[in-house]
Amino acid sequence: MLILKQCPYYRNSETVGRGKGLGHCDLGGEAICDGDVQFCDRPEDLKRQILGKKKGFDDSRDVRKENRNYKVLVVDDQEPLRQIIVAFLSRVGHQCVTAGDGVEALNKMIQDQCDAVVTDIVMPEKDGITLTKELLAMYPNLPIMVMTGHSKEYSTESALIAGARDFISKPFSFHEFVLRFDKMMSDQKTLSQMEAKQNEMVLHLRNTPKNQDP
């Protein structure tokens, strides 16, 4: 069972660019809870988002995929949200490596060579857009999903321009997240198969003797 104290959908005033003493809730506007789930004024919405909409956390039975499991780098400066994403991915059989910011994420990627990355967009030290660009400079075919919130500074378009394969807007359910992740990895598998076939064709052409005129 996943137990949280710090709400993953709360953003403080510095993050969202609002006045001091007021935060922002991705579940619906302004918030004064300071991110403590004990004082949440939208407890039912929070429960639905964490456990999954309507069908609940056991939706994993409906979205479990037949493809191989992946090692996924999960990047977010908020530990509660990292816990949620790890729980989502682990539920369907994936292995997770976590990082609290972009700098740590780059080091973890070099060490662990993950198959995919799920990263938040607003982080200290190195934001998700910069991280995406730097990761793709090292690993051009790496599938990256960016999690976006309500931020004027960053946008979905900026994530896609940076090279992210997909994005998901907060708040999201277990079912939505896993479906989008599976779609991204399915597209990656198709791309890899196409590239392998193209390489085989090129190799075959190189090894085929040219016809000589009599």
C-alpha positions as CSV (number, residue, x, y, z in Angstrom):
1,M,0.0,0.0,0.0
2,L,1.3,3.4,-1.0
3,I,1.2,5.9,1.9
4,L,1.9,9.6,1.2
5,K,2.2,12.6,3.4
6,Q,3.5,15.1,0.9
7,C,1.1,15.6,-1.9
8,P,2.6,15.1,-5.4
9,Y,0.1,17.5,-7.0
10,Y,1.0,20.5,-4.8
11,R,3.3,23.2,-6.1
12,N,4.6,26.0,-3.9
13,S,4.4,29.7,-4.8
14,E,8.0,29.9,-6.1
15,T,7.4,27.0,-8.5
16,V,4.3,28.5,-10.0
17,G,5.2,32.1,-9.8
18,R,2.5,33.2,-7.5
19,G,2.5,35.3,-4.4
20,K,4.1,34.0,-1.2
21,G,2.0,31.9,1.1
22,L,-0.1,30.5,-1.7
23,G,0.4,27.3,-3.6
24,H,-1.1,25.6,-6.6
25,C,-2.9,22.3,-6.8
26,D,-2.8,20.4,-10.1
27,L,-6.1,18.9,-9.1
28,G,-7.8,22.2,-9.3
29,G,-6.4,25.7,-8.8
30,E,-5.1,27.5,-5.7
31,A,-4.3,25.7,-2.5
32,I,-3.4,26.5,1.1
33,C,-2.6,23.0,2.3
34,D,1.2,23.4,2.0
35,G,1.2,20.0,0.3
36,D,0.2,18.1,3.4
37,V,-2.3,15.4,2.4
38,Q,-3.9,15.6,5.9
39,F,-5.2,19.0,5.0
40,C,-6.3,18.3,1.5
41,D,-9.7,19.8,0.6
42,R,-10.0,17.5,-2.4
43,P,-9.4,14.1,-0.7
44,E,-11.6,12.1,-3.1
45,D,-10.0,13.6,-6.2
46,L,-6.5,12.9,-4.7
47,K,-7.5,9.3,-4.0
48,R,-8.9,8.7,-7.5
49,Q,-5.7,10.2,-9.2
50,I,-3.3,8.1,-7.1
51,L,-5.2,4.8,-7.2
52,G,-6.6,5.2,-10.8
53,K,-9.9,6.4,-12.1
54,K,-13.1,4.3,-11.7
55,K,-11.6,0.8,-11.7
56,G,-8.8,1.6,-9.3
57,F,-5.2,0.4,-8.9
58,D,-6.1,-3.1,-10.2
59,D,-6.5,-1.7,-13.7
60,S,-3.0,-3.2,-14.2
61,R,-4.8,-6.4,-15.2
62,D,-6.3,-4.6,-18.2
63,V,-3.2,-2.7,-19.3
64,R,-0.5,-5.3,-18.6
65,K,1.5,-5.7,-21.8
66,E,3.0,-8.8,-23.5
67,N,6.2,-7.0,-24.4
68,R,9.4,-7.5,-22.4
69,N,9.8,-5.5,-19.3
70,Y,12.0,-2.3,-19.3
71,K,14.4,-0.5,-17.0
72,V,13.0,3.0,-16.6
73,L,14.7,6.1,-15.2
74,V,12.1,8.1,-13.2
75,V,13.1,11.8,-12.6
76,D,11.3,14.2,-10.3
77,D,12.4,16.5,-7.5
78,Q,9.3,15.5,-5.5
79,E,9.8,12.1,-3.8
80,P,6.1,11.4,-3.4
81,L,5.5,11.7,-7.2
82,R,8.6,9.5,-7.9
83,Q,7.0,6.9,-5.5
84,I,3.8,7.0,-7.5
85,I,5.5,6.6,-10.9
86,V,7.7,3.8,-9.6
87,A,4.6,2.1,-8.2
88,F,2.8,2.4,-11.5
89,L,5.6,1.0,-13.5
90,S,6.5,-1.7,-11.0
91,R,2.9,-2.9,-11.0
92,V,3.2,-3.9,-14.7
93,G,6.6,-5.5,-14.3
94,H,9.1,-2.7,-15.1
95,Q,12.3,-2.0,-13.1
96,C,12.9,1.5,-12.0
97,V,15.9,3.7,-11.3
98,T,15.1,7.1,-9.7
99,A,16.8,10.6,-9.7
100,G,15.8,13.8,-7.9
101,D,17.0,16.2,-10.6
102,G,18.5,16.4,-14.1
103,V,22.1,16.3,-12.9
104,E,21.6,13.1,-11.0
105,A,19.5,11.7,-13.9
106,L,22.4,12.1,-16.3
107,N,24.8,10.2,-13.9
108,K,22.2,7.5,-13.3
109,M,21.7,7.0,-17.1
110,I,25.4,6.6,-17.7
111,Q,25.6,4.1,-14.9
112,D,22.5,2.0,-15.6
113,Q,21.8,2.5,-19.4
114,C,18.0,2.6,-18.9
115,D,15.6,1.7,-21.8
116,A,13.4,4.8,-21.2
117,V,13.0,7.9,-19.2
118,V,10.0,9.5,-17.5
119,T,10.8,13.0,-16.3
120,D,9.1,16.0,-14.7
121,I,9.5,19.3,-16.5
122,V,10.0,21.7,-13.6
123,M,13.0,20.8,-11.5
124,P,16.0,22.6,-9.9
125,E,19.5,22.3,-11.1
126,K,18.5,21.1,-14.6
127,D,14.9,21.1,-15.9
128,G,13.2,18.4,-17.9
129,I,13.6,20.2,-21.2
130,T,17.4,20.6,-20.8
131,L,17.6,17.0,-19.5
132,T,15.8,15.7,-22.6
133,K,18.1,17.5,-25.0
134,E,21.2,16.3,-23.2
135,L,20.0,12.7,-23.0
136,L,19.1,12.6,-26.6
137,A,22.5,14.1,-27.6
138,M,24.1,11.0,-25.9
139,Y,21.3,8.5,-26.8
140,P,19.5,9.7,-29.9
141,N,16.9,6.9,-29.9
142,L,16.0,7.0,-26.2
143,P,12.2,7.2,-25.6
144,I,11.5,10.0,-23.2
145,M,8.1,10.9,-21.6
146,V,7.7,14.3,-20.0
147,M,5.3,15.0,-17.3
148,T,3.8,18.5,-17.5
149,G,1.9,20.6,-15.0
150,H,0.3,24.0,-15.1
151,S,3.4,26.1,-15.8
152,K,3.6,29.2,-17.9
153,E,7.3,28.9,-18.3
154,Y,7.2,25.4,-19.9
155,S,4.8,24.0,-22.4
156,T,3.9,20.7,-24.1
157,E,5.3,22.1,-27.4
158,S,8.7,22.9,-25.8
159,A,8.9,19.2,-24.6
160,L,8.2,17.9,-28.1
161,I,10.6,20.3,-29.7
162,A,13.3,19.1,-27.3
163,G,12.7,15.6,-28.7
164,A,10.4,14.0,-26.1
165,R,8.4,11.1,-27.6
166,D,5.4,11.8,-25.5
167,F,4.0,13.9,-22.7
168,I,1.4,13.5,-20.0
169,S,-0.4,16.3,-18.2
170,K,-0.8,16.2,-14.4
171,P,-2.9,15.0,-12.8
172,F,-3.2,11.6,-14.4
173,S,-4.5,8.2,-13.4
174,F,-2.6,4.8,-13.3
175,H,-4.6,3.6,-16.3
176,E,-3.8,6.7,-18.5
177,F,-0.1,6.7,-17.5
178,V,0.5,3.0,-18.3
179,L,-1.4,3.1,-21.6
180,R,0.7,6.1,-22.8
181,F,3.9,4.5,-21.6
182,D,3.1,1.2,-23.3
183,K,2.3,3.1,-26.5
184,M,5.6,4.9,-26.4
185,M,7.5,1.7,-25.9
186,S,5.5,-0.1,-28.6
187,D,6.4,2.7,-31.1
188,Q,10.1,2.4,-30.0
189,K,10.0,-1.4,-30.7
190,T,8.5,-0.8,-34.1
191,L,11.2,1.9,-34.9
192,S,14.0,-0.5,-33.8
193,Q,12.6,-3.3,-36.0
194,M,12.4,-1.0,-39.0
195,E,16.0,0.2,-38.4
196,A,17.2,-3.4,-38.1
197,K,15.5,-4.3,-41.4
198,Q,17.1,-1.3,-43.1
199,N,20.5,-2.3,-41.8
200,E,20.0,-5.8,-43.1
201,M,19.1,-4.5,-46.5
202,V,22.1,-2.2,-46.7
203,L,24.4,-5.1,-45.6
204,H,22.8,-7.4,-48.1
205,L,23.3,-4.9,-51.0
206,R,27.0,-4.4,-49.9
207,N,27.7,-8.1,-50.0
208,T,25.9,-8.8,-53.3
209,P,28.3,-8.9,-56.2
210,K,27.5,-6.4,-58.9
211,N,26.5,-7.8,-62.3
212,Q,29.3,-7.4,-64.8
213,D,28.7,-6.8,-68.5
214,P,29.8,-9.6,-70.8
